[in-house]
Structure formats: C-alpha cells, structure tokens
Amino acid sequence: QVQLVESGGGLVQPGGSLRLSCVASGFSLEDSVVGWFRQAPGKEREGVSCASSYDDSTYYTDSVKDRFRIIRDNAKNSVYLQMNELQAEDTALYFCTTELLAMEPSFPHCTGVWDSATEFWGKGTQVTVSS
C-alpha cells in the first residue's frame, strides 16, 4: 500500500522533547519534498518545516526555528521531526506530506520534482504539551 504514516506523538511536559517519524511505503521519500504541518483545534493548518528534495535545504516556520529539526533517513525511507523545548503552543495534530503545492505558501523555496503519483498526506500524530 502506498502511503505515509506518522508516529511518535504523545503527551510531554513543557520543555520536553519528542521525535516524530514519517515513514513512506510504496515509494521513495528520497526523491520527494517532505513537509511537516500541524493543526490545533480551532486553528488553520500551519506549515512547520520542509525538506527539499533537490539538496539539503531545510526550512522552518519562525516559531519553531532553533527548536525543531527535520531529518531525512533515506536508508529507512523516513523523515523525522525532532522537537525540542516544546511549548504549550506546539500542541496540535502533526501531519507529514509530500504534496509539493502544499509547501508553497509557507515554504516557497522548498522544492522538488513534481510527481502526482507520490503526493500523499499521512493521517497525523497528536502532540500534546501540558504539565
């Protein structure tokens, strides 16, 4: 089955860390632009980070710069989001995606080869930051 599956979410105290995983099956993530998005209750979906497929360029929304890191592991056909110094404002459902056009509003310079056959969204993993 061709899909993206996220995992690694959970409940963490403020200041803690989590590592989210996005694993692809049925296609190679190495050739795809990969982004992490999040959506909190009552809020619009927000771009968090993006990794270009053309080079090693990575991009972050301002609120997570210096706290989050997007990491590719091509051997495991996975992309991770390492999240440190988590804050209550980071609470949301986190999604990974390979949909190129989805990156454009938040990360216009995060680009890759467009292939409609490998554009997917995962179902998300919940991150809750609370004491």
C-alpha positions in Angstrom: 0.0 0.0 0.0 1.4 3.4 -1.0 1.1 5.8 2.0 2.7 7.9 4.6 2.4 7.0 8.2 3.3 9.3 11.1 4.1 8.2 14.6 5.9 9.4 17.7 3.4 11.8 19.1 2.3 11.9 22.7 1.9 13.9 25.9 5.0 15.8 27.0 5.7 18.4 29.6 6.7 21.9 28.6 10.4 22.0 27.8 10.4 18.4 26.8 11.3 16.7 23.5 9.6 14.4 21.0 10.7 12.9 17.8 8.0 12.4 15.1 8.5 9.9 12.4 7.1 9.9 8.9 7.6 6.6 7.1 6.8 6.1 3.4 5.7 2.8 1.9 5.4 2.0 -1.8 7.6 4.9 -3.0 10.9 6.6 -2.2 10.9 9.6 0.1 14.4 10.4 -1.1 13.1 11.8 -4.3 10.2 13.7 -2.7 10.0 17.1 -1.0 8.7 16.4 2.5 6.9 18.8 4.8 5.5 18.7 8.4 2.3 20.6 9.1 0.2 20.9 12.2 -3.3 21.9 13.1 -4.5 22.9 16.5 -8.2 22.8 17.4 -10.0 25.9 16.0 -6.9 27.0 14.1 -5.8 26.7 10.5 -3.3 24.2 9.3 0.2 25.6 9.7 3.4 24.7 7.9 6.1 23.7 10.4 9.1 22.5 8.4 10.1 21.4 4.9 13.0 19.4 3.4 13.8 20.0 -0.2 14.5 17.0 -2.5 16.9 18.9 -4.7 19.6 19.5 -2.0 20.0 19.5 1.8 17.9 22.7 2.2 15.5 22.8 5.1 13.0 25.4 6.2 11.2 26.2 9.3 8.4 28.5 10.4 9.7 31.2 12.7 8.0 29.9 15.9 10.0 26.6 15.8 13.4 27.7 14.5 16.2 26.7 16.7 13.9 24.2 18.5 12.8 21.8 15.7 14.9 19.9 13.1 13.7 18.0 10.1 15.9 15.0 9.4 16.0 12.6 6.4 16.9 9.0 6.8 16.9 7.6 3.2 18.0 4.1 4.4 14.8 3.8 6.4 12.7 5.7 3.8 11.7 8.1 6.6 11.8 11.7 7.6 11.8 12.8 11.3 10.9 15.9 13.1 13.0 16.4 16.2 11.2 18.7 18.5 12.9 20.2 21.5 12.0 22.8 24.1 8.3 22.1 23.4 5.8 24.6 24.5 2.0 24.5 25.0 1.6 26.4 21.8 3.1 23.4 19.9 0.1 21.3 20.9 -1.5 20.1 17.6 -2.1 17.2 15.3 1.0 16.9 13.2 1.0 15.6 9.6 3.7 14.8 7.1 3.1 15.3 3.4 4.8 15.0 0.0 2.4 17.3 -1.7 4.6 19.8 -3.5 2.0 22.6 -3.8 1.2 22.4 -0.1 4.7 23.7 0.6 4.4 26.8 -1.5 2.5 29.2 0.8 4.8 28.5 3.8 8.0 27.4 2.2 8.1 28.8 -1.4 11.8 27.8 -1.8 11.3 24.3 -0.6 11.0 22.5 -3.9 11.4 19.2 -5.6 10.3 17.2 -8.6 6.6 17.2 -9.0 5.1 13.7 -9.3 1.4 13.4 -8.7 1.8 9.6 -8.1 3.8 10.2 -4.9 1.8 13.1 -3.3 0.3 12.0 -0.1 -0.7 13.1 3.4 -0.5 11.0 6.4 -3.3 10.7 9.0 -1.4 12.6 11.6 0.0 12.1 15.1 -1.1 14.0 18.1 1.3 16.1 20.1 0.1 17.5 23.5 2.3 19.7 25.6 1.0 20.1 29.1 2.1 20.0 32.7 
